[in-house]
Structures are given as structure tokens and as C-alpha cells.
């Protein structure tokens, strides 16, 4: 029996794939079935030197004057690519965050309002929005290199995950086209508690003391198979057992000082998305997680770089070993739903500044159905997490 407990996120060592393949597969299987998160050590392409360079370039972007960042504003195009301003600190949210959204650099299929094409092809396929400046020549090349590394790792790891389920690794390629993929990736810049007013700070602390507070960003990642993430400060928390928040490690130290979480250089954090939860019939379930503002060292900020490779959006997601006639699965997924429209509604709800300019009518139509689907997936994840917690108690 695996000796891990649920007080830490399990680790999987990529080097074991060559040195001890059985151990690698056992560790992978345990992490995704019993936690839904793992820390992949010695992640290919993501060594400490590369991560140091990546965080340096990304911090240079976020430290740039606002007028430069605004040249890449996300509402400039309908493709949900570019910069978003920091969330206001006086709106009752537990986080202040700015970010930069990007995807694969692609030519649009058609005009964004050409209804002869499915909405996901009009929204997800397009060019990135880059800052108009000569002051950061390394920013775009870095993002392109990071995208390539993440893309290769997602495909390699994805096939191994399918194999760990006892299925044919080729099943992964049924849903993920290496050459024409859909991507939603981000650079996130979270601020610490000191950017809030004195009056607001206690309210933020109180929110994080509540497991089910609705203003601290706790969520599961519904659309992707798995999500990948590197980060340079504490903040990420994952639900383990039943209602306990476990701190995720930092994958790259870019500042001196002691952290209350481990630092594992050259690693990447991996978590189960709703697509894998469904395709595995809940054997690997998505896990609730959040960024805790209180963990970011005072006076500092946190950079994270999450990567969400999305499955093909045409047709049903038929669980491994099932046929198309099977209906509702363990992940709260209903056969026959428009997954492309769902993914688009997810983007529209997350970035209203783009939606107000380019997608108002479409969001009116799609939002309620998408809300119901997110709720079904989230409740399925809670149910599966409770089952994991029961197994943990029984083993203890």
C-alpha cells in the first residue's frame, strides 16, 4: 500500500519513468486517484534555469508602466487574449490579481460574428495580443517557448495517465489534436494582503477562514484533461481529506526569505481537470483549489503560469471503455451537450470586459446552461472527494 498521507500533495519523479517505470506509474495512479493533484519533479524542459528566466520575463511585463500593459488589453480583440487590469481591492473579493491570457498563435477561421462557423472556432482560434513596446524583446519568445514545453509535456503525460488507467494510450489522441489544439493559458500576478485597505483586511482573513466562502476563488478546472502550473511564491491550496486545505509547493525560488511551503525547483504542479474526471468515470477526480492571499509574503507578489490544453470540441466525450450510448457519467457530464459552447461561455463569464464588447448576445444564450454544467461537475467533484476522504479514514 502506498505510504503517502493526505497532509501533502503527492510527488511523482519524472526520472522514475526510465529508472523504475512501475514506481512512476504507481505514484501517478495514487496521486490522481487519491488527491487529484501531484507535484511532478524533474519535469522535462522546466528546469530551474528555464523557470528563473521565465519568471524574470513575466515579472518584467507586470512591472511595466500601465500604459504599456494596456496596449495589450484583452478587450482589443474577440479572442480573449491579452492583459487584464488588477481586480479592485474594494469590491469584497479575497484576491487582487492581474493577468495576461494567451493561446496558440493562429489565423482566425472567420469573422468572430460569422454564425456559419461554430462559436468555439470563432472564439478560441485567433492571434495573441502582445504589448506594443520594444522594451521587453524576450517576452514573446519566452511565452512561445513555454507554450511548446507545456504542450509537449501535456501530450506525454496525458498518454501516461491514460495508460495508468489500464487503457490504450492512443485514447488520449482521440480527444487532443497535437497540430490543431485549443488552448487557454495564462500568466497570473497575485498581490499580497497589504494592497487591501486596513478595513478590508480583516474581511479577507475571515473569508479564508470559511471553507465555502464564495469570494476567494475556490474552483475546479472543468474544461482541461489536466492543468499544468509553475509558481514562484506560496499561495496555491488544494482540498485534501474532507475540508482541509493543503499548501502546494513553490516550483522556483525567485526571492530570498523563508516560505511556509516547500520549494521544489524544476517541478511543475499537475491537477486533474473535468475532462479527465469524466473520461475516467471518476477514477481520477478533479479537486477544489484556490489561491490564498494570506500566504503571499507581505510586500511581495506571486506569479503563476497555468496551462489548460482543451480537448477537441466536436462530438461527445465518451469515457474510456464506454460507448456513445452511455449517458451520465461520474463527473456530472451529460452526453450530447455542446462542449465548445460550454468552453466559450466559461471564457465569457471570466472576462466580462471582452464579452461586453464582442459577445453580448451569445453570452445571454449560453450562460445559464454553462452555469448548470459547472454546478454538476463541481458537485460530482465534491462527491468523489468525500469518497477519497472516507478511504483515507479507513486506511488510517
C-alpha positions as CSV (number, residue, x, y, z in Angstrom):
1,X,0.0,0.0,0.0
2,X,1.3,3.5,-0.8
3,X,2.7,5.2,2.3
4,X,1.6,8.7,1.3
5,X,-0.9,10.5,3.6
6,X,-3.1,13.4,2.6
7,X,-1.3,16.2,4.5
8,X,0.9,16.9,1.5
9,X,0.4,16.9,-2.3
10,X,1.9,13.6,-3.6
11,X,5.1,13.9,-5.7
12,X,5.9,11.9,-8.9
13,X,9.5,11.9,-10.2
14,X,9.8,12.1,-14.0
15,X,13.2,10.4,-13.8
16,X,11.5,7.3,-12.5
17,X,9.9,6.8,-15.9
18,X,13.3,5.5,-17.1
19,X,14.8,4.3,-13.8
20,X,11.7,2.5,-12.3
21,X,8.7,2.6,-14.6
22,X,6.5,0.6,-12.3
23,X,7.1,3.0,-9.5
24,X,6.4,6.0,-11.7
25,X,3.0,4.5,-12.8
26,X,2.1,3.6,-9.2
27,X,2.9,7.0,-7.9
28,X,1.0,8.7,-10.8
29,X,-2.0,6.4,-10.2
30,X,-2.0,7.1,-6.5
31,X,-1.7,10.9,-6.8
32,X,-4.5,11.3,-9.3
33,X,-6.9,8.8,-7.6
34,X,-6.3,10.0,-4.0
35,X,-5.6,13.7,-4.4
36,X,-6.3,14.9,-7.9
37,X,-3.1,16.9,-7.7
38,X,0.6,16.0,-7.9
39,X,4.0,17.7,-8.0
40,X,6.0,16.4,-11.0
41,X,9.7,16.6,-10.0
42,X,12.4,17.0,-12.7
43,X,9.7,18.0,-15.2
44,X,11.2,17.9,-18.8
45,X,12.1,21.3,-20.1
46,X,11.1,23.1,-16.9
47,X,14.4,23.0,-15.0
48,X,15.3,25.8,-12.6
49,X,17.4,27.8,-15.1
50,X,14.4,27.9,-17.5
51,X,11.9,28.8,-14.8
52,X,14.2,31.6,-13.5
53,X,14.3,33.1,-16.9
54,X,10.5,32.7,-17.4
55,X,9.6,34.4,-14.1
56,X,12.1,37.2,-14.8
57,X,10.5,38.0,-18.2
58,X,7.0,37.7,-16.8
59,X,7.7,40.0,-13.9
60,X,9.3,42.5,-16.3
61,X,5.9,42.6,-18.1
62,X,3.8,43.0,-15.0
63,X,6.3,45.6,-13.6
64,X,6.0,47.7,-16.9
65,X,4.1,51.0,-16.8
66,X,0.4,50.6,-17.1
67,X,0.2,52.5,-20.4
68,X,2.4,49.8,-22.0
69,X,0.4,46.9,-20.5
70,X,-2.8,48.5,-21.7
71,X,-1.6,48.3,-25.3
72,X,-2.2,44.5,-25.0
73,X,-5.6,44.9,-23.3
74,X,-7.7,41.8,-23.5
75,X,-10.7,43.6,-25.0
76,X,-8.8,44.7,-28.1
77,X,-9.9,41.6,-29.9
78,X,-12.7,39.0,-29.5
79,X,-10.2,36.1,-28.8
80,X,-9.8,36.6,-25.0
81,X,-6.0,37.2,-25.4
82,X,-4.1,39.9,-23.6
83,X,-3.8,41.9,-20.4
84,X,-6.4,42.4,-17.7
85,X,-6.2,45.1,-15.1
86,X,-5.9,44.3,-11.4
87,X,-9.2,43.4,-9.8
88,X,-10.3,46.2,-7.4
89,X,-9.4,45.8,-3.7
90,X,-12.6,47.4,-2.5
91,X,-15.1,45.0,-4.2
92,X,-15.3,42.4,-1.5
93,X,-13.1,39.8,-3.3
94,X,-10.4,37.9,-1.4
95,X,-7.8,38.4,-4.2
96,X,-6.3,41.2,-6.2
97,X,-5.0,39.8,-9.4
98,X,-3.9,41.0,-12.9
99,X,-3.1,38.6,-15.7
100,X,-2.2,38.0,-19.3
101,X,-4.1,35.5,-21.4
102,X,-2.6,33.7,-24.4
103,X,-3.1,30.8,-26.7
104,X,-1.5,29.3,-29.8
105,X,-0.7,32.0,-32.4
106,X,-3.3,31.3,-35.2
107,X,-5.1,33.0,-38.0
108,X,-8.9,33.4,-37.4
109,X,-11.1,30.9,-39.1
110,X,-13.6,33.7,-40.0
111,X,-15.1,36.9,-38.6
112,X,-16.0,36.5,-34.9
113,X,-19.7,37.0,-35.6
114,X,-19.9,34.7,-38.6
115,X,-22.5,32.3,-37.4
116,X,-21.8,29.8,-40.2
117,X,-19.0,28.5,-38.0
118,X,-19.3,27.0,-34.5
119,X,-18.7,29.5,-31.8
120,X,-15.7,27.8,-30.4
121,X,-13.9,28.1,-33.7
122,X,-14.7,31.8,-33.7
123,X,-13.6,32.4,-30.1
124,X,-10.6,30.1,-29.5
125,X,-8.8,30.4,-32.8
126,X,-7.0,33.6,-33.4
127,X,-3.9,35.7,-32.8
128,X,-2.4,36.7,-29.4
129,X,-2.4,40.3,-28.3
130,X,1.1,41.4,-27.5
131,X,2.3,44.7,-25.8
132,X,3.3,47.4,-28.3
133,X,6.8,48.1,-27.0
134,X,10.5,47.4,-27.7
135,X,11.3,47.4,-24.0
136,X,10.8,43.6,-23.4
137,X,12.1,41.8,-26.5
138,X,12.3,38.5,-24.6
139,X,8.7,38.4,-23.5
140,X,7.0,36.9,-26.6
141,X,9.8,34.4,-27.3
142,X,9.6,33.2,-23.7
143,X,5.9,32.6,-23.9
144,X,6.3,30.8,-27.2
145,X,9.0,28.5,-25.7
146,X,6.9,27.9,-22.6
147,X,3.9,27.0,-24.7
148,X,6.0,24.5,-26.6
149,X,7.3,22.9,-23.4
150,X,3.9,22.7,-21.8
151,X,2.3,21.3,-25.0
152,X,4.8,18.5,-25.3
153,X,4.6,17.6,-21.6
154,X,0.8,17.6,-21.7
155,X,0.8,15.1,-24.5
156,X,3.5,12.9,-23.0
157,X,1.9,13.0,-19.5
158,X,-1.6,12.6,-21.0
159,X,-0.8,9.3,-22.6
160,X,0.9,8.0,-19.5
161,X,-2.2,8.9,-17.5
162,X,-4.4,7.0,-19.8
163,X,-2.0,4.1,-19.6
164,X,-2.1,4.3,-15.8
165,X,-5.9,3.8,-16.0
166,X,-5.3,0.5,-17.9
167,X,-6.4,2.0,-21.2
168,X,-4.7,2.3,-24.6
169,X,-2.6,5.5,-24.5
170,X,-3.8,6.2,-28.1
171,X,-7.2,7.1,-26.5
172,X,-5.6,10.4,-25.5
173,X,-5.1,11.3,-29.1
174,X,-8.8,10.8,-29.8
175,X,-9.5,14.0,-28.0
176,X,-6.3,16.0,-28.2
177,X,-5.1,17.0,-31.7
178,X,-1.4,17.9,-31.4
179,X,-1.4,20.0,-34.5
180,X,-4.8,21.9,-34.1
181,X,-5.3,22.2,-30.4
182,X,-7.4,24.5,-28.3
183,X,-5.6,26.3,-25.5
184,X,-6.4,28.7,-22.7
185,X,-3.2,29.7,-20.9
186,X,-2.5,32.5,-18.5
187,X,0.2,34.5,-16.6
188,X,-1.2,35.4,-13.2
189,X,0.0,38.1,-10.9
190,X,-1.5,37.9,-7.4
191,X,-0.9,40.6,-4.8
192,X,-0.5,40.1,-1.0
193,X,-2.8,41.3,1.7
194,X,-1.0,44.7,2.1
195,X,-2.7,46.1,-1.0
196,X,-6.1,46.0,0.8
197,X,-7.2,48.8,3.0
198,X,-7.0,48.4,6.8
199,X,-10.8,48.0,6.9
200,X,-10.8,45.3,4.3
201,X,-8.0,43.1,5.6
202,X,-10.0,41.5,8.4
203,X,-12.8,40.7,6.0
204,X,-10.3,38.9,3.7
205,X,-9.0,37.0,6.6
206,X,-12.5,36.0,7.7
207,X,-13.3,34.8,4.1
208,X,-10.3,32.5,4.1
209,X,-11.3,31.1,7.4
210,X,-14.6,29.9,5.8
211,X,-14.3,26.7,3.8
212,X,-17.2,27.6,1.5
213,X,-16.6,31.4,1.1
214,X,-17.7,32.4,-2.4
215,X,-15.3,35.3,-2.8
216,X,-11.9,33.6,-2.6
217,X,-11.9,31.9,-6.0
218,X,-12.2,28.2,-4.9
219,X,-12.9,26.1,-8.0
220,X,-12.2,23.0,-10.1
221,X,-10.7,23.2,-13.6
222,X,-13.6,21.9,-15.7
223,X,-12.5,22.1,-19.4
224,X,-9.0,20.6,-19.5
225,X,-7.8,17.0,-19.2
226,X,-5.0,18.1,-16.8
227,X,-3.7,21.5,-15.9
228,X,0.0,22.4,-15.5
229,X,1.3,25.2,-13.4
230,X,4.6,26.7,-12.2
231,X,4.7,29.4,-9.5
232,X,7.3,31.4,-7.6
233,X,5.6,32.3,-4.3
234,X,3.3,30.4,-1.9
235,X,-0.5,30.8,-2.3
236,X,-2.0,27.7,-4.0
237,X,-4.1,25.5,-1.8
238,X,-5.7,22.2,-2.5
239,X,-8.6,20.4,-0.7
240,X,-7.5,17.1,0.9
241,X,-9.3,14.7,3.1
242,X,-12.6,16.4,3.9
243,X,-12.4,20.2,4.1
244,X,-8.7,20.5,4.9
245,X,-6.6,22.9,2.8
246,X,-3.1,21.7,1.9
247,X,-0.5,24.1,0.7
248,X,1.1,23.5,-2.7
249,X,4.9,23.9,-3.1
250,X,6.7,26.7,-4.9
251,X,8.4,25.4,-8.1
252,X,11.0,28.2,-8.5
253,X,12.5,30.5,-5.8
254,X,13.0,34.0,-7.2
255,X,13.4,35.9,-4.0
256,X,15.2,35.4,-0.7
257,X,13.4,34.6,2.6
258,X,11.7,31.7,4.2
259,X,8.4,30.3,3.0
260,X,5.9,28.2,4.9
261,X,5.7,25.8,2.0
262,X,8.3,23.6,0.3
263,X,10.3,24.8,-2.7
264,X,10.9,22.1,-5.3
265,X,13.0,23.6,-8.1
266,X,12.4,22.3,-11.6
267,X,9.0,20.9,-10.8
268,X,5.5,21.5,-12.2
269,X,2.2,21.2,-10.4
270,X,-0.3,19.0,-12.2
271,X,-4.0,18.6,-11.5
272,X,-7.0,16.7,-12.8
273,X,-9.4,18.6,-15.0
274,X,-13.1,17.9,-15.5
275,X,-12.4,16.2,-18.9
276,X,-10.2,13.6,-17.2
277,X,-12.7,13.2,-14.4
278,X,-15.3,12.3,-17.0
279,X,-13.2,10.2,-19.3
280,X,-12.0,8.1,-16.3
281,X,-15.5,7.7,-14.9
282,X,-14.4,9.4,-11.7
283,X,-11.4,7.2,-11.1
284,X,-9.4,10.4,-11.3
285,X,-11.4,13.2,-10.0
286,X,-11.0,17.0,-10.1
287,X,-10.1,18.7,-6.8
288,X,-11.2,22.0,-5.4
289,X,-8.4,24.5,-5.1
290,X,-7.8,28.2,-4.6
291,X,-5.1,30.9,-4.2
292,X,-4.8,32.1,-0.6
293,X,-3.9,35.8,-0.5
294,X,-2.8,35.4,3.1
295,X,0.1,33.0,2.1
296,X,1.7,35.5,-0.2
297,X,4.6,37.2,1.8
298,X,3.7,40.7,2.8
299,X,5.0,43.3,0.4
300,X,5.6,40.6,-2.3
301,X,3.6,39.3,-5.2
302,X,3.0,35.9,-6.7
303,X,3.4,34.8,-10.3
304,X,1.9,31.6,-11.6
305,X,1.7,30.3,-15.2
306,X,-1.3,27.9,-15.6
307,X,-1.7,26.0,-18.8
308,X,-5.0,24.4,-19.9
309,X,-5.0,22.4,-23.1
310,X,-8.6,21.8,-24.1
311,X,-10.0,18.7,-25.9
312,X,-11.5,18.7,-29.3
313,X,-14.8,20.4,-29.0
314,X,-16.9,18.4,-31.6
315,X,-18.7,15.3,-30.5
316,X,-19.2,13.7,-27.1
317,X,-16.5,12.8,-24.6
318,X,-17.1,9.0,-24.4
319,X,-15.5,7.6,-21.3
320,X,-12.7,5.2,-21.7
321,X,-14.1,1.7,-22.2
322,X,-17.6,3.0,-22.9
323,X,-19.7,3.6,-26.0
324,X,-21.5,6.6,-27.2
325,X,-24.9,5.3,-25.9
326,X,-23.8,5.7,-22.3
327,X,-25.3,8.8,-20.7
328,X,-24.4,10.5,-17.5
329,X,-21.0,9.6,-16.0
330,X,-19.4,10.1,-12.6
331,X,-18.3,13.6,-13.5
332,X,-21.8,15.0,-13.8
333,X,-21.4,15.2,-17.6
334,X,-24.5,14.8,-19.8
335,X,-23.9,13.2,-23.2
336,X,-25.0,15.4,-26.2
337,X,-24.0,18.8,-24.7
338,X,-22.2,21.4,-26.8
339,X,-18.8,21.3,-25.2
340,X,-17.5,24.1,-27.4
341,X,-20.3,26.4,-26.4
342,X,-19.6,25.5,-22.8
343,X,-15.9,26.4,-23.0
344,X,-16.8,29.7,-24.7
345,X,-19.3,30.6,-22.0
346,X,-16.6,29.8,-19.4
347,X,-14.3,32.4,-21.1
348,X,-17.2,34.9,-21.5
349,X,-18.1,34.7,-17.8
350,X,-14.5,35.0,-16.6
351,X,-13.6,38.1,-18.7
352,X,-16.7,40.3,-19.0
353,X,-14.7,43.2,-20.4
354,X,-14.3,41.2,-23.6
355,X,-17.9,39.9,-23.5
356,X,-19.4,43.3,-23.3
357,X,-17.6,44.4,-26.4
358,X,-17.8,41.4,-28.6
359,X,-20.1,38.6,-27.3
360,X,-23.1,40.1,-25.5
361,X,-25.9,38.3,-27.3
362,X,-24.0,35.0,-27.3
363,X,-23.4,35.1,-23.6
364,X,-27.1,35.7,-22.9
365,X,-27.9,32.5,-24.7
366,X,-25.1,30.3,-23.3
367,X,-24.6,31.4,-19.7
368,X,-27.4,29.6,-17.9
369,X,-26.7,26.2,-19.5
370,X,-23.0,26.6,-18.7
371,X,-23.8,27.6,-15.1
372,X,-25.8,24.4,-14.7
373,X,-23.0,22.3,-16.2
374,X,-20.3,23.8,-13.9
375,X,-22.5,23.1,-10.9
376,X,-23.0,19.5,-11.9
377,X,-19.2,19.0,-12.4
378,X,-18.4,20.7,-9.1
379,X,-20.9,18.6,-7.1
380,X,-19.6,15.5,-8.7
381,X,-16.1,16.5,-7.7
382,X,-17.3,17.1,-4.1
383,X,-18.9,13.6,-4.0
384,X,-15.7,12.0,-5.3
385,X,-13.6,14.0,-2.8
386,X,-15.8,12.7,0.0
387,X,-15.2,9.1,-1.2
388,X,-11.5,9.8,-1.1
389,X,-11.7,11.1,2.4
390,X,-13.6,8.0,3.5
391,X,-10.9,5.8,2.0
392,X,-8.3,7.8,3.8
393,X,-10.0,7.4,7.2
394,X,-10.4,3.7,6.6
395,X,-6.7,3.3,5.9
396,X,-5.7,5.3,8.9
